[in-house]
Amino acid sequence: MPAHLTTVAGVTVDTRHWIGGRRVASDGTFADVSPLDGAHLGDLARGTATEAEAAVAAAQEAFPGWAATPRAERARILHAVADGVEKRIEDLAIVETTDNGALLRSHRRGVMPRVAHNFRFFADWLLKLEHEDFTTYTSGSAAGRGHTNHVSWDPAGPCVLITPWNAPLMLASWKIAPALAAGNTVVLKPAEWTPLTASLLADIAHEAGLPAGVLNVVQGHGAEAGSALVSHPGVRRISFTGSVPTAKTIAAAAAAHLTPASFELGGKSPLLVFADADLDLAVDLAVEQYDNAGQVCLAATRLLVESSVAEEFTRRFTEKAGQLRQGDPRDETTDIGPNIHPRQLEKIDGFVRRAVAAGARAVIGGHRKDGQYYAPTLLTDVAQDSEIVQEEVFGPVLTLQTFETEEEAVRLANDTRFGLAATVATGDPERAERVTGQLVAGTVWVNCFFVRDLRAPFGGSRESGIGREGGTWSFDFYCDLKNTVSSPKGRRDHG
C-alpha cells in the first residue's frame, strides 16, 4: 500500500491534505493514535504555513465561480454530498469510533445520519432564504416617494473552519454545510487527534461534484497550520469550536484584519432539579450527561437539586449510573467509551484529585480505570467557588449541590463565567417559564436534553461563545448582508 494511505478498521483513508481538488503531501507528519487501545492509525501530513497559504489561495481562486453558481445548483451538489455520506455511513462510523472512541452504535444510528441531514437542511434552507421587501418612509416629508428595501445575502469569501475532536465530522458539517450553501469556499482544519473522517469527507465531496478549491482540508497542529490560517488576510470568516484560551488567540489574530469570527466554546452547564419534577426523568437526564465519556460541551455537569428531594435523587442516580456499561465502544452493549487521549485523561484525574483534596466526596467513581477510561464520577460537598464547580472538566465528572429556593437555584446556575446551556427539570410550567427567563444560556432545555433543531439559533453567552448559528442565523454570519434601496420613480423626480 502506498505510504500516503492507511487502513483503519478495513477502511482506506488518504493521509494527505486536500487542497485545490487534489491530494497534497507535507514534508512532515504527525501520528494519529486510537484511544481504544493505543494503536497507531497512521502518519498524517502535517500542515504548516506553506499548506495554509496554498489552501487559502485555492479557496480564493474558487470563490468567484462558486459564489456565482445558482442557488439551485449549489443545493443540488450539497444534496449529492449528503447522498455520499449516507452511502458511506458504516465506513464513517467505524473510522470515527476508532479515531475518537465514541460509541459505534451512536455513530451508525445518529451521528453520521445527522451529518447527511446537516447538508440537506442548509441546501433546502438556501432555496427559501429571503426577506420580504419593505417600503421606507410611510409618513413625513418623504411620504409617497416609493423607496423600497431589498435584503440579500452575499457570499463573504473564503472561510476557515476549525473543529474539535469530540464529535469531529458532525461538528464540521454544522459549519461546512451553511458556509458552502451561502456560496463561500472553505478551508477546514480538523483536530489533530481526530483527522480521519475529514479526509473521507473530502473524497465524498469530490465525488459529489463539488468544484476544486471549494472545500479544502489542511491537517496539523493549531500552533502551526491553525495559526497560519486564522491570521491570513485573505480569509473572510472564521468559525471555531473549542477552548476559551484558543478562542482568545484566534480573536487576536482575526482582529488584525477585522475578520468576523464565530466561537462555540466551553460550558459548565447546570441541571436544575426542582422538587415538583418527575424524579425518574430528572435522574435519566442527569445520567445522560455521561454521554460520550462526558466529552460534550453542552453537558449539564453541575447538578443543582432542591434539598427536599436531594437524598432520594442521589439514591436513584447512584442506582441508575451503576447500570452503565463502560468498555469497548464497538460493542453494542457499551454505554461509555474511553476518553480521547492520555493527556485529557490526566487532566480529568487532576481535577478530581484536587477536588477531593479540597474536601469533595466521591459518591461514585473518582478514579481512573485500565486504558483510557475514567470511572463515571459524582462529587458532592463542593464549594460554589471551587475549581471543580467553576471550570470545565470535559470528562465523566458531575458535581451535586443543593438549593432551598427558586432564587437560590437561579443564582447558583448563573454563577460561572460560562453560559452555553442549561437544563431544567420541573413539573410546573409557570416555574419553567420564570426560571428559563432568568438563566444565562444560549440554549435551555426543559424536561429534555440535547434536542438540536437546525432552525433554531445555537451558541453561547459570556465566555461560552460569540455569535449564533442555525437557520437564517448561519447565513447572517457566513454572508455579507446587503440592503438595496430603490426608487422606482427614478432620480429625476427626487431632485
C-alpha positions in Angstrom: 0.0 0.0 0.0 1.3 3.5 -0.8 2.7 5.4 2.1 0.0 8.1 1.8 -2.7 5.6 2.5 -3.7 3.9 5.8 -6.3 1.3 6.6 -8.5 1.9 9.6 -10.9 -0.9 10.6 -10.8 -2.1 7.0 -11.4 1.4 5.5 -8.7 3.1 3.4 -8.0 6.7 4.3 -5.7 9.1 2.5 -3.4 10.7 5.0 -2.6 13.8 2.8 -4.2 17.2 2.7 -7.0 18.0 0.2 -6.1 21.3 -1.4 -7.4 22.8 -4.7 -9.1 19.5 -5.7 -6.0 17.3 -5.3 -4.1 15.5 -2.6 -1.1 17.3 -1.2 1.7 15.9 1.0 3.8 17.8 3.5 7.5 17.5 4.5 6.5 16.4 8.0 3.9 14.1 9.5 2.1 13.6 12.8 0.9 10.3 14.3 -2.7 9.5 14.9 -3.4 7.1 17.7 -6.6 5.3 18.7 -8.0 5.9 22.2 -9.4 2.3 22.1 -6.1 0.6 22.5 -3.3 3.0 21.7 -2.9 1.5 18.2 -1.1 3.6 15.6 -3.7 4.6 12.9 -1.4 6.4 10.5 1.0 9.3 10.0 -0.9 12.3 8.7 0.6 15.1 6.6 1.5 17.9 9.0 0.4 21.2 7.7 2.4 24.4 8.1 2.1 27.9 6.8 3.0 26.6 3.4 -0.1 24.4 3.2 -2.2 27.0 4.8 -1.2 29.5 2.2 -1.9 27.1 -0.6 -5.3 26.2 0.8 -6.4 29.8 1.1 -5.1 30.6 -2.4 -7.2 27.7 -3.7 -10.2 28.9 -1.9 -9.7 32.4 -3.2 -9.4 31.2 -6.7 -12.5 29.0 -6.5 -14.6 31.6 -4.7 -15.9 33.7 -7.7 -17.2 30.7 -9.6 -18.8 29.1 -6.6 -20.4 32.4 -5.4 -21.8 32.9 -8.9 -23.2 29.3 -9.0 -27.0 29.5 -8.9 -28.6 28.6 -5.6 -30.4 25.6 -7.0 -27.1 24.1 -8.3 -25.3 24.7 -5.0 -28.2 23.0 -3.3 -28.1 20.1 -5.7 -24.4 19.5 -5.0 -24.9 19.7 -1.2 -27.6 17.1 -1.5 -25.2 14.9 -3.5 -22.7 15.3 -0.7 -25.4 14.1 1.7 -26.1 11.1 -0.6 -22.4 10.3 -0.5 -22.4 10.4 3.3 -25.3 8.1 3.5 -23.7 5.6 1.2 -20.7 5.5 3.5 -22.3 5.7 6.9 -20.7 2.4 8.0 -17.2 3.4 6.9 -17.5 6.8 8.5 -18.9 5.4 11.7 -16.2 2.7 12.3 -13.4 5.1 11.4 -14.6 7.8 13.7 -15.2 5.4 16.6 -11.7 4.1 16.1 -10.3 7.6 15.9 -12.2 9.2 18.8 -13.6 6.4 21.0 -17.3 7.4 20.8 -20.0 4.7 20.6 -20.2 2.9 17.3 -24.0 2.4 17.7 -24.4 6.2 18.1 -22.3 6.9 15.0 -24.3 4.5 13.0 -27.8 5.4 14.1 -27.5 9.1 15.0 -24.3 11.0 14.3 -23.5 10.1 10.7 -27.1 10.3 9.6 -27.1 13.7 11.2 -24.1 14.7 9.1 -26.1 14.0 6.0 -29.1 15.9 7.4 -26.9 18.9 8.1 -26.0 19.1 4.4 -29.6 18.6 3.3 -31.0 21.1 5.7 -28.8 24.0 4.6 -29.3 23.1 1.0 -33.0 23.4 1.4 -32.8 26.5 3.7 -30.8 28.2 1.0 -33.6 27.8 -1.5 -36.1 29.6 0.7 -33.8 32.2 2.2 -35.4 35.6 1.6 -36.6 38.7 3.4 -39.8 40.4 2.4 -39.2 43.8 0.6 -40.4 46.8 2.6 -41.2 50.4 1.9 -39.4 53.3 3.7 -40.9 56.5 5.0 -44.6 55.8 5.1 -45.2 59.2 6.7 -43.5 62.5 6.9 -41.6 64.6 4.4 -40.6 61.6 2.2 -44.2 60.1 2.1 -45.2 58.8 -1.3 -41.7 58.6 -2.8 -41.8 54.8 -3.0 -38.4 53.8 -1.7 -38.2 50.0 -1.4 -35.7 48.0 0.6 -34.4 44.6 -0.6 -32.3 42.5 1.7 -29.9 40.0 0.2 -27.2 37.6 1.5 -23.9 38.0 -0.5 -21.2 35.3 -0.1 -18.4 36.6 2.1 -15.4 34.8 0.7 -13.0 32.1 1.9 -13.9 30.7 5.4 -11.6 28.9 7.9 -13.4 26.4 10.0 -11.6 24.8 12.9 -13.3 21.9 14.5 -12.9 19.8 17.8 -12.3 16.1 18.4 -15.3 15.2 20.5 -17.7 14.9 17.5 -15.4 15.6 14.6 -17.5 15.1 11.4 -20.8 16.2 12.8 -19.5 19.5 14.2 -17.5 20.0 10.9 -20.7 19.6 8.9 -22.5 22.1 11.1 -20.1 24.6 9.8 -19.2 23.4 6.3 -22.8 23.0 5.1 -24.0 26.5 5.7 -20.7 28.1 4.6 -20.9 26.2 1.3 -24.6 26.8 0.9 -24.0 30.6 1.3 -21.6 30.5 -1.7 -18.4 30.6 0.3 -15.3 28.4 -0.1 -13.9 26.6 2.9 -10.6 25.6 4.5 -11.2 23.0 7.2 -8.7 22.4 9.9 -9.8 19.3 11.8 -8.5 18.5 15.3 -5.1 16.7 15.1 -6.4 14.0 17.5 -9.3 13.0 15.1 -8.4 13.9 11.5 -9.6 10.8 9.6 -13.2 11.4 8.7 -12.4 14.9 7.4 -10.2 13.2 4.8 -13.0 10.8 3.9 -15.4 13.8 3.6 -13.1 15.4 1.1 -13.3 12.3 -1.1 -17.1 12.3 -0.7 -17.4 16.0 -1.7 -15.2 15.5 -4.7 -17.3 12.5 -5.9 -20.4 14.6 -5.4 -19.1 17.2 -7.9 -18.0 19.9 -5.6 -15.6 22.1 -7.7 -11.9 22.1 -6.9 -10.9 24.6 -4.3 -14.4 25.0 -2.8 -13.6 22.6 0.1 -10.0 22.2 1.3 -8.8 20.2 4.2 -5.5 21.1 6.0 -4.4 18.7 8.7 -2.0 19.6 11.5 -1.5 21.3 14.8 -3.2 24.5 15.9 0.1 26.4 16.6 1.3 25.6 13.0 -1.5 25.2 10.4 -4.3 26.7 12.5 -2.3 29.8 13.4 -1.4 30.5 9.8 -5.0 30.0 8.6 -6.7 32.4 11.1 -4.1 35.1 10.6 -4.3 35.0 6.8 -5.5 38.3 5.3 -7.5 36.5 2.6 -9.8 34.8 5.0 -13.2 36.5 5.4 -14.8 34.3 8.1 -13.5 32.2 10.9 -15.6 29.7 12.8 -14.1 27.8 15.8 -15.3 25.3 18.3 -13.0 24.6 21.2 -11.5 26.1 24.3 -11.7 29.7 25.6 -7.9 30.2 25.6 -7.6 29.1 22.0 -10.5 31.4 21.0 -8.8 34.4 22.6 -5.7 33.6 20.5 -7.8 33.3 17.3 -9.7 36.5 18.1 -6.4 38.4 18.4 -5.2 37.1 15.0 -8.6 37.9 13.4 -8.6 41.4 14.8 -5.5 42.3 12.7 -7.7 42.0 9.6 -11.1 42.6 11.2 -12.1 39.1 10.1 -15.5 38.2 11.6 -15.4 35.2 13.9 -17.9 32.9 15.5 -16.9 30.9 18.6 -18.7 28.0 20.2 -16.7 27.4 23.4 -16.7 25.7 26.7 -19.5 25.2 29.2 -20.2 24.5 32.8 -23.9 24.0 32.4 -26.4 23.4 35.2 -29.2 20.9 35.5 -31.8 22.3 37.9 -34.0 19.7 39.6 -37.0 21.0 41.5 -39.0 19.0 44.0 -42.0 19.0 41.7 -40.1 17.3 38.9 -40.6 13.8 37.7 -37.7 12.4 39.6 -37.1 9.4 37.4 -37.0 11.7 34.4 -34.6 14.0 36.2 -32.3 11.1 37.1 -32.4 9.9 33.5 -31.4 13.4 32.3 -28.6 13.5 34.9 -27.1 10.2 33.9 -27.3 11.2 30.3 -24.6 13.8 31.0 -22.1 10.9 30.9 -22.7 10.6 27.2 -19.5 10.4 25.1 -17.5 9.9 28.3 -18.5 13.4 29.4 -16.8 14.9 26.4 -19.7 17.1 25.4 -19.5 20.9 25.7 -23.3 21.1 26.3 -23.2 18.6 29.2 -25.0 19.7 32.4 -22.2 18.8 34.7 -23.5 20.8 37.7 -26.5 19.0 39.2 -28.4 21.5 41.3 -31.1 19.7 43.3 -33.8 21.0 45.6 -32.7 19.9 49.1 -36.0 18.2 50.0 -35.5 15.6 47.2 -31.7 15.5 47.1 -31.3 12.3 49.1 -33.8 10.4 47.0 -32.4 11.8 43.8 -28.9 10.8 44.8 -30.1 7.3 45.7 -31.8 6.8 42.3 -29.0 8.4 40.4 -26.4 6.1 42.0 -28.5 3.1 41.1 -29.1 4.2 37.5 -25.4 5.2 36.9 -24.3 1.9 38.4 -26.1 0.2 35.5 -23.9 1.9 32.9 -21.5 -0.4 31.0 -18.1 1.1 30.3 -15.9 -0.6 27.7 -15.2 -1.1 24.0 -17.4 1.4 22.1 -17.6 -1.0 19.2 -19.7 -3.3 21.5 -23.4 -2.6 21.1 -24.0 -3.0 24.9 -21.4 -0.4 25.8 -22.7 2.9 27.2 -19.4 4.8 27.9 -16.2 4.5 25.9 -12.7 5.8 26.6 -11.6 9.3 26.9 -9.8 10.7 23.8 -6.1 11.0 24.8 -3.8 10.3 27.8 -3.3 14.0 28.2 -7.1 14.5 28.6 -7.3 11.6 31.0 -4.6 13.1 33.2 -6.4 16.4 33.1 -9.7 14.8 34.2 -8.0 12.9 37.0 -6.2 16.1 38.1 -9.5 17.9 38.5 -10.9 15.1 40.6 -7.9 14.6 42.8 -7.7 18.4 43.6 -11.4 18.5 44.4 -11.2 15.5 46.8 -8.1 17.1 48.4 -10.2 20.2 48.9 -13.0 18.3 50.7 -15.2 16.9 48.0 -16.6 13.4 48.4 -16.9 11.0 45.5 -20.3 9.3 45.7 -19.4 7.2 42.8 -16.2 6.9 40.7 -13.4 9.3 41.3 -10.6 7.2 39.8 -9.0 6.0 36.6 -9.5 2.6 35.1 -7.4 0.5 32.8 -6.6 2.0 29.5 -8.0 5.5 28.7 -11.1 5.0 30.8 -12.3 7.2 33.7 -15.0 5.9 36.0 -18.3 7.9 35.9 -17.9 10.2 38.9 -20.3 12.2 41.1 -18.8 14.6 43.6 -20.7 16.2 46.5 -19.6 18.6 49.3 -18.2 21.0 46.7 -18.0 24.8 47.3 -19.5 27.1 44.7 -16.3 28.9 44.2 -14.2 25.7 43.9 -12.3 24.8 40.7 -14.4 21.7 40.1 -17.6 23.8 40.1 -16.2 26.7 38.1 -14.0 25.1 35.4 -14.9 22.7 32.5 -13.5 19.2 33.1 -14.7 17.7 29.8 -14.9 14.2 31.2 -17.4 11.9 33.0 -17.4 14.0 36.2 -20.5 15.6 37.7 -21.0 17.7 40.8 -24.1 17.8 43.0 -25.2 20.8 45.1 -28.5 21.5 46.8 -30.7 24.6 47.0 -33.6 25.7 49.1 -35.4 28.3 46.9 -36.0 29.0 43.3 -34.0 32.2 43.6 -31.0 30.3 45.0 -31.2 27.8 42.2 -31.0 30.5 39.6 -28.2 32.3 41.4 -26.1 29.1 41.6 -26.9 28.2 38.0 -25.7 31.6 36.7 -22.7 31.8 39.0 -19.9 30.8 36.5 -18.2 32.6 33.6 -19.9 30.3 31.1 -23.4 30.4 29.6 -23.6 27.7 26.9 -26.7 25.7 28.0 -28.9 24.8 30.9 -31.4 22.1 31.7 -34.5 22.4 33.9 -36.5 19.6 35.4 -39.8 20.7 36.8 -43.5 19.8 36.7 -44.7 23.4 36.9 -45.0 25.2 33.6 -45.1 28.6 35.3 -41.9 27.9 37.2 -40.2 26.7 34.0 -41.1 30.0 32.3 -39.9 32.0 35.3 -36.6 30.2 35.7 -35.7 29.9 32.0 -36.3 33.6 31.6 -33.6 34.2 34.2 -30.9 31.7 33.1 -27.9 32.9 31.3 -27.5 30.4 28.5 -27.7 30.1 24.7 -29.9 27.0 24.9 -32.3 26.0 27.7 -33.9 22.5 27.8 -36.9 21.9 30.0 -37.5 18.3 30.9 -35.4 17.1 28.0 -31.8 17.3 26.8 -29.7 17.6 23.7 -32.5 18.4 21.3 -30.9 20.4 18.4 -33.2 21.8 15.7 -31.2 23.4 12.9 -33.9 26.1 12.5 -33.1 27.5 16.0 -30.2 29.8 16.9 -27.2 28.0 18.6 -24.3 29.5 20.5 -23.2 30.6 23.9 -23.3 33.6 26.2 -20.5 35.0 28.3 -17.3 33.0 27.7 -19.2 30.2 26.1 -19.0 31.9 22.7 -19.7 34.7 20.3 -22.4 34.6 17.7 -25.3 32.3 16.8 -25.6 29.8 14.0 -28.6 27.7 12.7 -31.2 28.5 10.1 -31.0 32.1 8.9 -28.6 33.0 11.6 -25.9 30.8 9.9 -26.4 32.7 6.7 -26.2 36.0 8.5 -22.8 35.0 9.7 -21.4 33.4 6.5 -22.7 36.2 4.3 -22.3 39.9 3.9 -25.8 41.2 4.4 -26.8 43.8 1.8 -29.8 46.2 1.7 -30.6 47.7 -1.7 -32.8 50.8 -1.6 -34.6 51.7 -4.8 -36.9 54.4 -6.0 -39.0 53.1 -8.9 -39.9 56.7 -9.9 -36.3 57.5 -10.8 -33.8 60.1 -9.6 -35.3 63.0 -11.6 -38.5 63.1 -9.5 -36.4 63.5 -6.4 -34.2 66.3 -7.3 
